Amino acid sequence: MQFVCPFQRGAHVSALPPLSPLFAWLEITEFCNLRCRHCYASSSPKGTHGDMATADWLRVIDQLRQLGVRHTQFIGGEPTLHPDLPTLIRHALAAGLKVEVFSNLTHISENVWQALQLPGVRLAFSYYSDDPEDHEDVTDTVGSHARTRATIEEAKARGIPLRASVIKVLDGQRHDQAREELLQVGFYDVRVDRLRQFGRGADGRAPDIKNLCGQCGVRKFAISPWGDVWPCVFSRWMPVGNVHHNSLTDIYRGEQMRAAVASLAEVFPEKHSMGKDKKPDVVCTPDCQPSFNTCSPQLVCAPDAECGPTGQKKSVVLSPHRSVRYYDPGVSNTDC
């Protein structure tokens, strides 16, 4: 297949600094047991695992490390419903990657639990309300609230690092109470995000580039169940290549990705430094992880959060650069 770049031909590609990715979303399935009203991927029980075989994903993971990626997140759909998720997690760890699995926490098998308990893996999830009916109004699935709460407790009992976020989807939703509930059960940094107008969240409207954060493709990218590469999970109408046909290095450092980033820089000039010698600011690098993991797995190194010298918890200092989309705040320096 020959991809046509869907971006502005006049974008100043030559003015961009070299692109160096740190993070990749691996969307290993579009199948999900829930039907969340806001799902940017429009996932549902009717979805499939796409045409990326396990061997394709293993090859992609090897290429991620060669490209310099340090963190990867398995997403969907519901990634825990992919039959080979444990194999993919183990391969990513063997490649030296830090792994996060973003799940709805409603359907985790023992085989998946064992992979999630491996060092270097963490589990992330979204939560919507302290009230079961309110939560299930968002997920459109009866019983999802109870299953998610039970899985949170199971993950804590197994010692798996957890990261929680709350998404504001519906008018009148008890999102503040949801955040407070998570804080009460032991989470120290619960982010609240707004509805993103993509997929079902767009309510039938066409995607608008102005709804992106403006730094898609900068230090991050996403791969679909069909092998398409996107600048980020929200910009799925902007394919820049396909891993069935080209290597990740060729795609990420290729003309179409650079044109996508340059086009976004023209729409969001305040988010980009166009000088060739200018590198993106890094808020916090993955290298700081050992220091805060000894304090609490929910806290990030300063300036996101702070631990006392004796390991006692202090008031969390939040940073505007922390994201609900991924764990490392140094990936994007944005709110996407």
C-alpha positions in Angstrom: 0.0 0.0 0.0 1.3 3.5 -0.9 0.5 6.0 1.9 -0.4 9.6 1.0 0.7 12.1 3.5 -2.5 13.9 4.7 -0.6 17.0 6.0 0.2 20.4 4.7 2.8 20.3 1.9 4.1 23.7 2.9 5.0 22.6 6.4 8.6 23.5 7.4 10.0 20.0 7.6 13.6 21.1 7.2 13.3 23.4 10.3 12.4 20.5 12.6 15.0 19.1 15.0 15.7 15.3 14.8 12.8 13.2 16.1 13.9 10.9 19.0 11.1 8.8 20.4 10.9 7.7 24.0 7.4 6.2 24.1 5.1 4.0 22.0 1.5 3.0 22.3 0.9 -0.6 21.1 -2.8 -0.9 20.3 -2.8 -4.7 20.1 -6.6 -5.0 19.7 -9.7 -3.1 18.9 -11.8 -5.7 20.8 -13.3 -4.6 24.2 -15.8 -6.1 26.5 -17.1 -2.6 27.3 -18.8 0.1 25.2 -17.6 3.3 26.9 -19.3 6.3 25.6 -16.1 8.4 25.2 -13.8 5.8 23.6 -11.5 7.5 21.2 -10.8 4.2 19.5 -14.5 3.3 19.2 -13.7 -0.1 20.6 -16.5 -2.6 21.4 -17.3 -6.4 21.6 -17.5 -6.3 17.8 -13.8 -5.4 17.4 -11.1 -7.7 16.3 -7.3 -8.1 17.0 -6.6 -6.7 13.5 -4.1 -8.4 11.2 -1.0 -7.9 13.3 0.1 -11.5 14.2 2.1 -12.1 17.4 5.3 -12.4 15.3 4.6 -9.0 13.9 4.3 -7.4 17.4 7.5 -9.2 18.5 9.3 -7.7 15.5 7.9 -4.3 16.3 9.0 -4.5 19.9 12.6 -5.3 18.8 12.5 -2.3 16.5 11.3 -0.1 19.3 14.4 -0.7 21.3 16.6 -0.2 18.3 14.8 3.2 17.7 15.6 4.3 21.3 12.1 3.9 22.8 12.3 3.2 26.5 8.6 3.0 27.5 5.7 1.2 25.9 2.1 0.9 26.8 -0.2 -1.9 25.7 -3.6 -0.5 24.9 -6.8 -1.5 23.0 -9.6 -2.1 23.0 -8.9 -4.1 26.1 -5.3 -5.4 25.9 -5.8 -8.1 28.5 -8.2 -9.8 26.1 -5.5 -10.4 23.6 -4.4 -14.0 23.9 -0.7 -13.3 23.6 -0.4 -10.2 25.9 1.7 -12.1 28.4 4.2 -13.1 25.6 4.3 -9.5 24.4 4.9 -8.2 27.9 7.8 -10.6 28.5 9.4 -9.8 25.1 9.2 -6.1 25.8 10.9 -6.6 29.2 13.6 -8.7 27.6 14.2 -5.9 25.2 14.8 -3.6 28.1 11.5 -1.6 27.9 9.5 -0.4 30.8 5.9 -1.7 30.3 2.5 -0.3 31.2 -0.8 -2.0 30.4 -3.8 0.3 30.2 -6.9 -1.8 31.1 -10.5 -1.5 32.2 -9.7 -3.9 35.0 -12.8 -6.1 34.3 -11.3 -9.2 32.8 -7.8 -10.3 33.9 -6.9 -14.0 33.7 -4.4 -15.7 35.9 -2.0 -16.0 33.0 -2.1 -12.2 32.5 -1.8 -11.6 36.3 1.4 -13.5 36.3 2.9 -11.3 33.5 1.7 -8.1 35.3 3.6 -9.2 38.4 6.9 -9.1 36.6 9.4 -6.4 37.6 9.2 -3.4 35.2 5.4 -3.7 34.6 2.7 -1.4 35.9 -1.1 -1.4 35.4 -3.1 1.8 34.5 -6.8 2.3 34.4 -9.6 4.9 34.1 -12.3 5.3 36.6 -15.5 7.3 36.3 -17.6 7.4 39.5 -17.9 6.2 43.1 -21.5 5.4 42.2 -21.9 2.1 40.3 -24.8 3.3 38.2 -23.0 6.5 37.3 -19.8 4.5 36.4 -21.8 2.0 34.3 -23.6 4.9 32.5 -20.2 5.7 31.1 -19.0 2.1 30.3 -22.5 1.1 29.1 -21.9 -2.2 30.8 -23.8 -3.5 33.9 -21.4 -4.8 36.6 -18.3 -3.1 35.3 -17.9 -0.9 38.4 -17.9 -3.9 40.8 -15.4 -5.8 38.6 -13.1 -2.8 38.4 -13.1 -2.2 42.1 -12.5 -5.9 42.8 -9.6 -5.9 40.4 -8.0 -2.9 42.0 -7.9 -4.7 45.3 -6.5 -7.8 43.6 -3.8 -5.9 41.9 -2.9 -4.2 45.2 -2.8 -7.6 47.0 -0.4 -8.9 44.3 1.9 -5.9 44.7 1.4 -4.6 41.2 2.1 -0.9 40.7 -1.1 0.9 39.8 -1.8 4.3 38.1 -5.3 5.7 38.1 -7.1 8.5 36.3 -10.6 9.8 36.2 -12.2 10.9 32.9 -15.0 13.5 32.9 -17.5 12.2 30.3 -21.1 13.0 31.2 -22.9 16.0 32.7 -23.5 15.4 36.4 -20.9 12.6 36.6 -19.4 12.2 40.1 -15.9 12.6 38.9 -14.7 14.5 41.9 -16.1 11.8 44.2 -14.4 9.2 42.1 -11.0 10.9 42.5 -11.6 11.2 46.2 -12.5 7.5 46.5 -9.3 6.5 44.7 -7.3 8.8 47.0 -8.9 7.2 50.0 -8.0 3.6 48.9 -4.3 4.5 48.6 -3.6 6.4 45.3 -1.6 9.5 45.8 -1.7 11.2 42.4 -5.0 10.7 40.6 -5.4 12.8 37.4 -8.7 14.0 36.0 -9.0 14.4 32.3 -11.6 15.9 30.0 -13.5 14.2 27.2 -11.5 14.0 24.1 -13.5 14.6 20.9 -12.3 11.6 18.9 -14.0 8.3 18.1 -17.3 7.9 20.1 -16.2 10.9 22.1 -16.8 13.1 19.0 -20.4 12.1 18.8 -20.3 11.7 15.1 -18.2 14.8 14.3 -15.2 14.5 12.1 -11.8 14.7 13.8 -10.4 18.2 14.2 -6.6 18.7 14.3 -7.2 21.6 16.7 -8.4 19.0 19.3 -4.9 17.5 19.5 -2.3 18.6 21.9 0.0 19.8 19.2 3.0 17.6 19.9 1.9 14.3 18.4 4.9 12.4 17.1 7.3 14.3 19.3 9.0 11.6 21.4 6.0 9.3 20.9 3.9 7.5 18.4 1.2 4.7 18.2 0.8 1.5 16.2 -2.6 0.1 15.4 -3.9 -3.5 15.3 -3.5 -3.2 11.5 0.1 -2.0 11.6 -0.7 1.6 10.8 1.6 4.1 12.6 0.0 7.3 13.9 1.7 10.3 15.6 -0.4 9.5 18.7 -3.5 7.5 19.7 -5.8 10.4 19.0 -4.5 11.2 15.5 -5.6 7.9 14.0 -6.9 9.6 10.8 -3.3 10.6 10.1 -1.4 7.4 9.2 2.3 8.0 8.4 3.2 4.5 7.4 2.6 0.8 8.1 4.9 -1.7 9.8 3.9 -4.4 7.4 5.7 -2.5 4.7 8.4 -0.5 6.3 10.6 -0.5 9.5 9.7 1.7 12.4 13.0 3.6 11.9 12.1 4.4 8.3 8.6 5.4 9.3 9.3 7.5 12.4 12.3 9.3 10.8 10.6 9.4 7.4 9.1 12.3 5.4 5.5 11.6 6.3 6.1 11.7 10.1 8.2 14.8 9.8 5.5 16.4 7.7 2.9 15.5 10.3 4.9 17.1 13.1 5.7 20.2 11.0 2.1 20.6 10.1 1.1 20.4 13.8 3.8 23.0 14.6 2.1 25.4 12.2 -1.2 24.9 13.9 0.4 25.0 17.4 3.4 27.2 17.1 3.5 27.9 20.8 4.2 24.1 21.4 7.2 23.8 19.1 10.7 25.2 18.8 11.6 25.1 15.2 15.3 25.7 15.5 17.4 22.7 14.4 19.6 22.9 17.5 16.7 23.2 19.9 15.8 20.0 21.8 12.4 19.6 23.6 12.5 20.3 27.3 12.4 17.3 29.5 10.4 17.6 32.7 11.5 14.3 34.3 13.4 11.4 32.8 12.8 7.7 33.4 16.2 7.5 35.1 14.7 8.9 38.3 12.4 5.9 38.8 14.5 3.9 41.4 14.4 6.8 43.8 10.7 7.2 44.0 9.8 3.5 43.7 11.3 3.1 47.2 8.9 5.7 48.5 5.6 4.9 46.7 4.8 3.4 43.3 2.2 6.1 42.8 4.6 9.1 43.1 6.8 10.6 40.5 10.1 12.2 41.1 10.1 16.0 41.6 8.5 18.2 40.3 5.5 15.8 40.0 5.5 14.6 43.6 7.7 14.5 46.6 8.8 11.9 49.1 10.4 12.7 52.5 13.9 11.5 53.2 12.6 8.8 55.6 10.0 7.5 53.2 7.1 9.2 54.8 4.5 10.6 52.4 4.3 14.3 52.0 1.7 16.4 50.2 1.8 15.6 46.5 3.1 18.5 44.3 1.4 18.1 41.0 3.0 19.2 37.7 1.0 20.4 34.7 3.2 18.1 32.5 1.9 14.9 34.1 -0.5 13.0 31.7 -3.2 10.5 32.2 -2.1 8.9 28.9 1.2 7.6 30.1 3.3 7.3 33.2 6.6 9.1 32.4 6.0 12.9 32.4 9.2 13.4 30.3 7.6 11.8 27.2 5.7 14.8 25.9 5.8 17.9 28.1 2.1 18.2 27.1 -1.3 17.4 28.5 -2.3 14.8 25.9 
